[in-house]
């Protein structure tokens, strides 16, 4: 199947569970490619980490932090879009490498994050800047050209991308240094080993995890009839409150123009408790239907069977057509009803 294209029906050549786990292990190892741009032991500035209720972004964050620990990087400075103060930006001068968080917000759908990256590129034109694995999507050609003109001026920029479509855009317009790499969340393969139910305790049930945001699509009436949830639904009120508490603190430090040195570390401690708790609840579902990229990756980390639908611009199919041979069942929208019925 060509990258970025759905087949006429469903892709049913899914590997057995053990083989899928081995394939996920390979993808986890491949994320070490990031070390080619972030030297071992380097002092880094880690920018734009997610401070919102999106479990997919939080999985990426935990994967990135795992890489930094493995690579012995000292996170000297860290901030998100809510506390990008002048003081925080000034601290980046003391960092050897500026590292921007990965994900799927490179483009014009989420302009706040793109504007932050553009500002860093303009402010530090000579300091090494690394963008961790991203999916790229622009809705307007003019936005591509405007943003690319800024990035092209930087003299030491490396962009890691998660699919071939993003590689073509980045390499032709944004930078000469572009590398294809799997998502950092694959590094969490062993994190959830204690979250999986024993074989005898598994219930035969289906989880429908479907987007409700700007990247959502109208999948099928069959999916709508299921009790579908999104990231905000699978967190308890107590879990949300813990994240809101951190967000309130970074917002306050941002308004005060301060720098909160310990916020990322404290937030990661919270996630190290919250995310496994969610994993234990969701792992009881044998089959996951999802239109979220990290719904699929999360399910695979928990060794579940995953049926994957695309998002609004093809991000999911582009990713799994490149990295997911035998990992998930890719379903074309026109065959969604028959797949669910089966």
ZANU-130198 format. One record per residue (C-alpha): chain; z, y, x; residue number from 1. Coordinates in pm, 1 decimal. Example, Ala and Ser with C-alpha at 12.3 -4.5 7.8 and 13.67 -1.06 7.14 Angstrom:
2
<A; <780.0; -450.0; 1230.0>; 1>;
<A; <714.0; -106.0; 1367.0>; 2>;
***
This chain:
342
<A; <0.0; 0.0; 0.0>; 1>;
<A; <-96.6; 338.4; 140.7>; 2>;
<A; <181.9; 582.1; 223.5>; 3>;
<A; <262.2; 803.2; -71.9>; 4>;
<A; <76.1; 588.6; -328.2>; 5>;
<A; <212.0; 359.1; -595.1>; 6>;
<A; <39.7; 25.4; -644.6>; 7>;
<A; <-113.8; -62.5; -980.4>; 8>;
<A; <194.8; -259.7; -1072.7>; 9>;
<A; <521.1; -350.0; -907.3>; 10>;
<A; <562.8; -460.1; -548.1>; 11>;
<A; <738.4; -797.0; -589.1>; 12>;
<A; <726.6; -924.6; -230.6>; 13>;
<A; <1095.9; -853.0; -177.9>; 14>;
<A; <1267.5; -1034.4; 108.3>; 15>;
<A; <1570.0; -1259.4; 55.4>; 16>;
<A; <1906.1; -1081.9; 88.5>; 17>;
<A; <1969.5; -1202.2; 443.4>; 18>;
<A; <1628.8; -1086.9; 564.0>; 19>;
<A; <1675.8; -749.8; 394.4>; 20>;
<A; <2003.4; -705.1; 581.7>; 21>;
<A; <1831.0; -783.0; 911.0>; 22>;
<A; <1560.9; -527.1; 830.7>; 23>;
<A; <1825.6; -266.1; 752.1>; 24>;
<A; <1986.7; -339.7; 1088.4>; 25>;
<A; <1655.7; -264.0; 1259.5>; 26>;
<A; <1626.8; 68.3; 1075.0>; 27>;
<A; <1982.4; 160.3; 1173.3>; 28>;
<A; <1895.2; 98.1; 1537.7>; 29>;
<A; <1580.1; 308.9; 1508.0>; 30>;
<A; <1785.8; 618.5; 1423.6>; 31>;
<A; <1883.8; 622.7; 1791.4>; 32>;
<A; <1552.8; 804.7; 1841.5>; 33>;
<A; <1746.2; 1123.7; 1767.9>; 34>;
<A; <1913.6; 1081.8; 2107.0>; 35>;
<A; <1583.9; 1171.5; 2274.3>; 36>;
<A; <1642.7; 1531.5; 2164.4>; 37>;
<A; <2024.6; 1547.4; 2163.2>; 38>;
<A; <2156.0; 1457.2; 2510.1>; 39>;
<A; <2458.8; 1230.6; 2533.7>; 40>;
<A; <2776.8; 1434.9; 2562.7>; 41>;
<A; <2606.4; 1764.0; 2478.8>; 42>;
<A; <2805.6; 2037.7; 2306.0>; 43>;
<A; <2635.0; 2096.8; 1974.1>; 44>;
<A; <2634.9; 2330.9; 1680.8>; 45>;
<A; <2597.5; 2130.2; 1359.0>; 46>;
<A; <2450.8; 2345.9; 1085.1>; 47>;
<A; <2394.9; 2312.0; 709.8>; 48>;
<A; <2611.0; 2010.3; 638.7>; 49>;
<A; <2627.3; 1942.5; 261.0>; 50>;
<A; <2918.1; 2082.6; 63.8>; 51>;
<A; <2825.6; 1974.3; -286.0>; 52>;
<A; <2851.1; 1672.8; -515.6>; 53>;
<A; <2551.4; 1474.8; -400.9>; 54>;
<A; <2642.7; 1134.4; -266.9>; 55>;
<A; <2302.7; 1095.8; -100.4>; 56>;
<A; <2358.6; 1400.5; 119.5>; 57>;
<A; <2709.7; 1280.0; 195.9>; 58>;
<A; <2575.6; 943.4; 309.9>; 59>;
<A; <2338.7; 1127.2; 544.0>; 60>;
<A; <2631.5; 1334.4; 673.9>; 61>;
<A; <2845.1; 1028.8; 744.9>; 62>;
<A; <2548.8; 870.5; 924.3>; 63>;
<A; <2496.8; 1183.3; 1134.0>; 64>;
<A; <2864.7; 1200.2; 1228.8>; 65>;
<A; <2849.1; 834.4; 1329.8>; 66>;
<A; <2558.8; 919.8; 1559.6>; 67>;
<A; <2745.7; 1212.7; 1716.2>; 68>;
<A; <3045.7; 987.9; 1788.7>; 69>;
<A; <2822.1; 721.6; 1939.6>; 70>;
<A; <2635.2; 982.2; 2142.6>; 71>;
<A; <2963.6; 1142.2; 2254.8>; 72>;
<A; <2863.5; 1484.8; 2128.4>; 73>;
<A; <3122.2; 1759.7; 2100.7>; 74>;
<A; <3074.8; 1949.6; 1773.3>; 75>;
<A; <3174.5; 2293.1; 1897.3>; 76>;
<A; <3056.3; 2480.9; 1586.5>; 77>;
<A; <2979.1; 2367.5; 1233.7>; 78>;
<A; <2910.2; 2546.7; 908.2>; 79>;
<A; <2727.4; 2511.0; 577.2>; 80>;
<A; <2533.7; 2757.1; 362.7>; 81>;
<A; <2857.9; 2887.8; 210.6>; 82>;
<A; <3020.2; 2999.7; 538.1>; 83>;
<A; <2730.8; 3095.8; 765.2>; 84>;
<A; <2914.6; 3406.9; 878.7>; 85>;
<A; <2816.0; 3628.7; 1170.8>; 86>;
<A; <3112.4; 3486.0; 1360.4>; 87>;
<A; <2992.8; 3129.5; 1300.1>; 88>;
<A; <2635.8; 3215.9; 1398.2>; 89>;
<A; <2757.9; 3391.7; 1713.1>; 90>;
<A; <2950.5; 3080.9; 1818.7>; 91>;
<A; <2620.2; 2894.4; 1848.8>; 92>;
<A; <2560.8; 3079.6; 2176.2>; 93>;
<A; <2815.3; 2848.1; 2338.9>; 94>;
<A; <2637.5; 2535.0; 2217.2>; 95>;
<A; <2385.2; 2345.0; 2425.1>; 96>;
<A; <2189.1; 2225.1; 2120.9>; 97>;
<A; <2173.9; 2350.3; 1762.0>; 98>;
<A; <2140.3; 2056.9; 1522.0>; 99>;
<A; <2033.4; 2107.0; 1159.1>; 100>;
<A; <2140.0; 1849.2; 902.0>; 101>;
<A; <1872.9; 1614.0; 768.8>; 102>;
<A; <1772.2; 1521.3; 413.9>; 103>;
<A; <1507.7; 1631.7; 169.6>; 104>;
<A; <1546.0; 2009.2; 156.7>; 105>;
<A; <1282.8; 2116.9; 410.4>; 106>;
<A; <1041.2; 2325.1; 204.6>; 107>;
<A; <1045.2; 2572.8; -81.1>; 108>;
<A; <1231.8; 2374.6; -348.6>; 109>;
<A; <1568.2; 2456.9; -188.7>; 110>;
<A; <1500.4; 2798.0; -28.2>; 111>;
<A; <1857.3; 2873.0; 79.4>; 112>;
<A; <1857.0; 2587.8; 329.8>; 113>;
<A; <1507.4; 2665.3; 454.5>; 114>;
<A; <1596.3; 3032.6; 505.5>; 115>;
<A; <1897.9; 2931.4; 713.7>; 116>;
<A; <1679.7; 2718.8; 942.7>; 117>;
<A; <1428.4; 3000.7; 973.9>; 118>;
<A; <1706.5; 3243.2; 1063.7>; 119>;
<A; <1832.5; 3012.7; 1338.5>; 120>;
<A; <1483.6; 2972.3; 1481.2>; 121>;
<A; <1438.3; 3349.2; 1495.3>; 122>;
<A; <1786.3; 3423.9; 1628.3>; 123>;
<A; <1779.9; 3161.6; 1904.6>; 124>;
<A; <1413.2; 3135.4; 2014.2>; 125>;
<A; <1492.5; 2960.3; 2345.9>; 126>;
<A; <1793.9; 2744.2; 2267.8>; 127>;
<A; <1711.5; 2380.0; 2184.6>; 128>;
<A; <1705.8; 2328.3; 1807.7>; 129>;
<A; <1686.5; 1982.1; 1652.4>; 130>;
<A; <1617.5; 1916.6; 1285.3>; 131>;
<A; <1746.8; 1574.0; 1190.2>; 132>;
<A; <1527.6; 1342.9; 976.4>; 133>;
<A; <1381.7; 1534.5; 682.8>; 134>;
<A; <1127.2; 1489.7; 406.2>; 135>;
<A; <902.6; 1794.6; 381.7>; 136>;
<A; <762.3; 1935.6; 59.7>; 137>;
<A; <620.0; 2277.1; -23.2>; 138>;
<A; <498.3; 2361.2; -371.2>; 139>;
<A; <283.8; 2652.7; -252.9>; 140>;
<A; <44.4; 2681.4; 41.0>; 141>;
<A; <151.6; 3038.8; 105.1>; 142>;
<A; <512.3; 2924.8; 153.7>; 143>;
<A; <401.3; 2666.2; 410.4>; 144>;
<A; <211.7; 2923.1; 614.7>; 145>;
<A; <490.7; 3180.0; 597.6>; 146>;
<A; <757.3; 2935.4; 711.8>; 147>;
<A; <536.6; 2767.9; 974.7>; 148>;
<A; <462.1; 3104.1; 1134.5>; 149>;
<A; <833.8; 3141.9; 1203.8>; 150>;
<A; <888.6; 2791.0; 1338.3>; 151>;
<A; <580.4; 2796.8; 1561.3>; 152>;
<A; <728.2; 3082.8; 1764.6>; 153>;
<A; <1023.5; 2874.5; 1879.9>; 154>;
<A; <994.0; 2740.5; 2233.1>; 155>;
<A; <1223.0; 2436.5; 2217.0>; 156>;
<A; <1214.2; 2287.7; 1869.5>; 157>;
<A; <1216.6; 1918.0; 1773.4>; 158>;
<A; <1164.7; 1810.9; 1413.2>; 159>;
<A; <1249.0; 1457.5; 1302.3>; 160>;
<A; <1079.6; 1349.7; 979.2>; 161>;
<A; <1121.7; 1049.5; 749.2>; 162>;
<A; <761.4; 976.3; 648.1>; 163>;
<A; <399.7; 1012.2; 757.5>; 164>;
<A; <315.8; 1283.2; 504.6>; 165>;
<A; <596.3; 1499.7; 645.8>; 166>;
<A; <482.8; 1418.3; 1000.1>; 167>;
<A; <130.8; 1542.4; 929.6>; 168>;
<A; <257.3; 1872.9; 788.1>; 169>;
<A; <516.0; 1930.0; 1060.5>; 170>;
<A; <286.3; 1834.5; 1348.6>; 171>;
<A; <-11.4; 2036.9; 1229.5>; 172>;
<A; <175.4; 2352.5; 1130.8>; 173>;
<A; <538.7; 2369.2; 1245.5>; 174>;
<A; <588.8; 2218.2; 1591.6>; 175>;
<A; <429.2; 2012.7; 1867.3>; 176>;
<A; <749.1; 1808.1; 1894.3>; 177>;
<A; <767.3; 1594.3; 1579.8>; 178>;
<A; <913.2; 1243.6; 1565.3>; 179>;
<A; <917.4; 994.1; 1276.9>; 180>;
<A; <1260.5; 842.5; 1227.2>; 181>;
<A; <1447.0; 659.2; 947.7>; 182>;
<A; <1718.9; 833.1; 750.9>; 183>;
<A; <2058.7; 861.0; 921.3>; 184>;
<A; <2233.4; 690.4; 628.3>; 185>;
<A; <2101.9; 356.4; 757.3>; 186>;
<A; <2368.6; 379.9; 1027.3>; 187>;
<A; <2635.5; 300.7; 764.8>; 188>;
<A; <2535.4; -64.2; 739.0>; 189>;
<A; <2877.5; -192.2; 848.7>; 190>;
<A; <3080.5; 81.0; 679.3>; 191>;
<A; <3077.5; -88.6; 340.1>; 192>;
<A; <3131.2; -448.4; 451.8>; 193>;
<A; <3468.9; -461.6; 274.5>; 194>;
<A; <3331.8; -295.4; -41.3>; 195>;
<A; <3111.1; -584.1; -150.6>; 196>;
<A; <3254.9; -822.9; -411.0>; 197>;
<A; <3285.6; -1191.4; -328.5>; 198>;
<A; <2998.7; -1401.9; -456.8>; 199>;
<A; <3213.1; -1556.7; -729.6>; 200>;
<A; <3325.2; -1215.5; -856.6>; 201>;
<A; <2980.7; -1065.6; -903.4>; 202>;
<A; <2885.7; -968.6; -1255.6>; 203>;
<A; <2525.6; -979.0; -1366.7>; 204>;
<A; <2475.0; -615.1; -1460.5>; 205>;
<A; <2232.1; -331.8; -1399.9>; 206>;
<A; <2298.1; 18.9; -1273.2>; 207>;
<A; <2047.6; 288.6; -1375.0>; 208>;
<A; <2088.7; 579.3; -1131.8>; 209>;
<A; <1831.6; 842.3; -1229.6>; 210>;
<A; <1773.3; 1199.5; -1114.1>; 211>;
<A; <1842.9; 1483.6; -1355.4>; 212>;
<A; <1763.4; 1772.0; -1122.9>; 213>;
<A; <1452.2; 1962.9; -1016.9>; 214>;
<A; <1302.7; 1645.5; -862.2>; 215>;
<A; <1339.8; 1436.6; -1177.2>; 216>;
<A; <1048.6; 1285.7; -1367.0>; 217>;
<A; <1011.0; 1138.5; -1712.3>; 218>;
<A; <1018.8; 772.1; -1615.2>; 219>;
<A; <995.6; 567.6; -1931.8>; 220>;
<A; <1152.9; 536.2; -2276.6>; 221>;
<A; <1283.9; 200.9; -2157.0>; 222>;
<A; <1485.5; 370.9; -1883.7>; 223>;
<A; <1606.9; 636.9; -2125.2>; 224>;
<A; <1748.6; 367.0; -2350.0>; 225>;
<A; <1969.6; 245.8; -2070.7>; 226>;
<A; <2298.2; 417.2; -2000.0>; 227>;
<A; <2169.9; 603.9; -1696.1>; 228>;
<A; <2388.1; 807.7; -1463.1>; 229>;
<A; <2336.4; 1050.2; -1177.6>; 230>;
<A; <2550.3; 1132.2; -873.1>; 231>;
<A; <2782.8; 1364.3; -1064.7>; 232>;
<A; <2854.3; 1090.4; -1320.2>; 233>;
<A; <2965.2; 821.9; -1078.3>; 234>;
<A; <3240.6; 1034.6; -923.7>; 235>;
<A; <3577.3; 1050.5; -1092.2>; 236>;
<A; <3731.9; 1387.0; -1170.9>; 237>;
<A; <3983.2; 1332.1; -892.0>; 238>;
<A; <3703.1; 1263.4; -641.3>; 239>;
<A; <3515.3; 1573.0; -750.8>; 240>;
<A; <3832.0; 1780.0; -720.4>; 241>;
<A; <3871.1; 1678.2; -357.4>; 242>;
<A; <3520.3; 1801.2; -277.6>; 243>;
<A; <3567.0; 2119.1; -483.2>; 244>;
<A; <3880.0; 2190.7; -279.3>; 245>;
<A; <3683.2; 2184.8; 46.2>; 246>;
<A; <3402.5; 2390.9; -105.2>; 247>;
<A; <3648.3; 2654.1; -227.1>; 248>;
<A; <3787.3; 2685.9; 125.3>; 249>;
<A; <3448.3; 2727.4; 292.1>; 250>;
<A; <3343.7; 2980.0; 28.1>; 251>;
<A; <3659.7; 3179.1; 94.7>; 252>;
<A; <3607.9; 3173.7; 471.0>; 253>;
<A; <3248.8; 3284.0; 412.3>; 254>;
<A; <3354.1; 3579.0; 199.6>; 255>;
<A; <3615.1; 3677.4; 458.7>; 256>;
<A; <3362.3; 3653.7; 741.9>; 257>;
<A; <3584.4; 3402.0; 918.9>; 258>;
<A; <3523.6; 3072.1; 1094.8>; 259>;
<A; <3704.2; 2759.7; 971.9>; 260>;
<A; <3711.9; 2537.3; 1279.3>; 261>;
<A; <3852.9; 2224.8; 1116.0>; 262>;
<A; <3667.0; 2216.1; 785.8>; 263>;
<A; <3396.7; 1963.2; 876.6>; 264>;
<A; <3651.8; 1723.7; 1021.3>; 265>;
<A; <3874.3; 1750.3; 714.7>; 266>;
<A; <3577.8; 1708.9; 481.5>; 267>;
<A; <3459.9; 1398.4; 666.2>; 268>;
<A; <3808.2; 1247.8; 630.6>; 269>;
<A; <3788.1; 1301.5; 255.8>; 270>;
<A; <3442.8; 1142.2; 238.8>; 271>;
<A; <3563.2; 842.4; 440.5>; 272>;
<A; <3794.0; 766.3; 148.0>; 273>;
<A; <3587.1; 884.8; -149.5>; 274>;
<A; <3255.8; 719.1; -59.8>; 275>;
<A; <3392.1; 365.4; -2.3>; 276>;
<A; <3579.6; 397.4; -331.4>; 277>;
<A; <3253.3; 468.8; -510.2>; 278>;
<A; <3087.4; 184.5; -321.4>; 279>;
<A; <3347.6; -63.8; -442.6>; 280>;
<A; <3285.1; 39.8; -804.1>; 281>;
<A; <2906.4; 30.0; -784.2>; 282>;
<A; <2882.5; -289.7; -579.8>; 283>;
<A; <2964.7; -495.0; -890.4>; 284>;
<A; <2617.4; -417.2; -1026.2>; 285>;
<A; <2369.9; -677.5; -902.2>; 286>;
<A; <2055.0; -476.2; -977.6>; 287>;
<A; <2005.0; -104.2; -921.7>; 288>;
<A; <1730.7; 91.5; -1097.2>; 289>;
<A; <1703.9; 431.0; -934.1>; 290>;
<A; <1480.3; 731.9; -882.6>; 291>;
<A; <1698.5; 858.8; -597.7>; 292>;
<A; <1604.5; 782.0; -239.0>; 293>;
<A; <1966.0; 736.2; -142.0>; 294>;
<A; <2034.5; 543.1; -457.2>; 295>;
<A; <1798.9; 287.9; -304.6>; 296>;
<A; <1946.4; 314.0; 46.5>; 297>;
<A; <2302.9; 293.5; -88.5>; 298>;
<A; <2215.1; -14.2; -291.0>; 299>;
<A; <2061.4; -177.2; 15.5>; 300>;
<A; <2368.3; -95.7; 223.4>; 301>;
<A; <2567.6; -286.6; -39.5>; 302>;
<A; <2310.2; -570.1; -37.3>; 303>;
<A; <2206.3; -514.2; -398.9>; 304>;
<A; <1862.2; -572.0; -550.6>; 305>;
<A; <1689.8; -234.9; -585.6>; 306>;
<A; <1410.0; -129.3; -822.8>; 307>;
<A; <1283.5; 210.9; -711.5>; 308>;
<A; <1096.5; 476.9; -910.3>; 309>;
<A; <946.4; 786.3; -750.9>; 310>;
<A; <1076.6; 1141.0; -758.7>; 311>;
<A; <864.7; 1437.8; -869.2>; 312>;
<A; <658.5; 1472.2; -549.5>; 313>;
<A; <640.6; 1120.0; -406.4>; 314>;
<A; <927.8; 1130.7; -157.1>; 315>;
<A; <1059.0; 785.1; -246.9>; 316>;
<A; <726.3; 604.5; -224.0>; 317>;
<A; <637.5; 780.4; 100.8>; 318>;
<A; <963.7; 672.2; 258.4>; 319>;
<A; <972.2; 310.2; 148.4>; 320>;
<A; <601.0; 257.3; 201.6>; 321>;
<A; <669.3; 332.7; 567.5>; 322>;
<A; <1012.7; 179.4; 625.9>; 323>;
<A; <1085.9; -44.7; 328.9>; 324>;
<A; <852.9; -342.1; 357.7>; 325>;
<A; <1026.9; -614.1; 158.5>; 326>;
<A; <1339.3; -410.4; 87.1>; 327>;
<A; <1287.2; -277.7; -265.8>; 328>;
<A; <1068.7; -326.1; -570.4>; 329>;
<A; <849.1; -17.4; -600.1>; 330>;
<A; <750.7; 45.6; -960.3>; 331>;
<A; <461.9; 259.9; -1077.0>; 332>;
<A; <551.0; 487.0; -1373.3>; 333>;
<A; <295.0; 321.5; -1601.2>; 334>;
<A; <460.3; -17.4; -1543.5>; 335>;
<A; <821.3; 97.4; -1580.2>; 336>;
<A; <869.6; -48.7; -1926.9>; 337>;
<A; <747.2; -397.1; -1839.0>; 338>;
<A; <949.4; -403.3; -1515.8>; 339>;
<A; <1274.1; -323.8; -1695.4>; 340>;
<A; <1198.8; -570.9; -1970.6>; 341>;
<A; <1147.2; -840.1; -1709.9>; 342>;
***
